[in-house]
Amino acid sequence: MTSVPPRRRLAGPSPGEDLASARVHAESFRRLLDPLAAGHDRNERFSPRLLTLLKEQGVWSAVHGSAGGHPSLAVQCAWAEALAAACPATAILVQSQMTLAHTLALAGTPSARALVDEMRRGAITGWGLTEADAGSDVLSMRSTATRDGDSYIINGSKRFISNAGMATQYLIFARTAPERSSRAISGFLVPADADGFSIPRHERKLGLRASPTGDLIFDDVRVRADALIGGVGDGVSLALNTLQWSRPLIGAVGLGIARGAYEALCDLIGSEPGGVSVLSGARQDDGHGVADLVIEIAAARSLLYDVARRADEEGTLPAVWEASASKTFCTDVAMRVVCEALVIGGRAAVKPGARLERYFRDAKVTQIFEGTNQIQRNAIVKNLPTFSGEVGLVPAQSAVPLKAAVAAADLSMSVAEPVGPRVDP
């Protein structure tokens, strides 16, 4: 049986919302978000009202938790699910901030902690890992950060970066050593107004249209030495551990899309003569299809929150295979549910502006970013669980130290994607 890296211990849980309270809060916010979703997609940008609501309704403090503790993964999944059921692009905006705050918390440097505090107050931050020739293979990264006295000079470019032009700071990964090694890459905070930093273009995307996704260019961008996040050479470790946290969050986005599509289909059927009762009569075949959607959504929910709750209870990152399984299953379910809902919904489901038409365009990228679902399956095969003993789903853990585990880990993270916001969160 393949041994897997030990799961990293996290700070104690934040004394913020419990899961039940988080669901009430998130569903309440969803009702405010619903009227904005179509406009976000149509105008290909977030409304100013959204950013105001996120602050006024306490969303940022809810998802980031309180200072001194680590936020609950289950609570964050509940928020991602509820937001995606209304507006997947908004869910990705919030998910990107939850993910990035996790990276900063892992780093633990004063500048990282200070930025998380700013994010609790609504500061938007970007993450820059992916490059044109460094997606799945992060060690092919070409961007460099060269020490120059008490500064670093960053040169290079990033591709498919979420929140491009919207963020006030970016966490950028760059090569600090020439060798192809997991200790050759480091992370740096770069202000959006830094000299030599530019955003030459934004992507036009199939889905998640409101989420700005673009290229970043660094031309002799000078940052102070204390802009380093973590230590020199910690970049790959931070990225890998972040992906173990963020993949269930993308699974939650997929779950929310599936749920939103199911609800939209039920609304369509309910508006027809006879309502949903026709599903057990004249349209029994369609009724069986709807029943299958319910089964798949329920199964995805069970898997996702089982993984998230146990990670919270144990104070660890999810196991590699569990993070990959929850992301893969939930996003595959999202695509299957949306496709079946379009078939059952018929003409009304596919007309421009229809909720199901939008969910269809938004769903596909969830199978691609944060590592394609094919890459996730590779990760599962390399970290097979035993399913035996009292630990149940938790795979046997090796005693390999974290740094050694990271050095030996599969670096095929596939964070690049041809469309959609993240690529990088």
Secondary structure, DSSP 8 states (H G I E B T S, - for coil): ---B----B---B-SS--HHHHHHHHHHHHHHHHHHHHHHHHHTS--HHHHHHHHHTTHHHHHH--TTSB--HHHHHHHHHHHHHH-HHHHHHHHHHHHHHHHHHHH--HHHHHHHHHHHTT--EEEE--BTTBSSBGGG---EEEEETTEEEEEEEEEEEETTTT-SEEEEEEESSSSSSTTSEEEEEEETT-TTEE---B---SS-TTS-EEEEEEEEEEEEGGGEESSTT-HHHHHHHHHHHHHHHHHHHHHHHHHHHHHHHHHHHHTSTTGGGGGGTTTHHHHHHHHHHHHHHHHHHHHHHHHHHHHHHHTB---HHHHHHHHHHHHHHHHHHHHHHHHHHTHHHHSTT-HHHHHHHHHGGGGTTTS-HHHHHHHHHHT-----STTTTS--B----HHHHHHHS--B-----SSSS-SB-
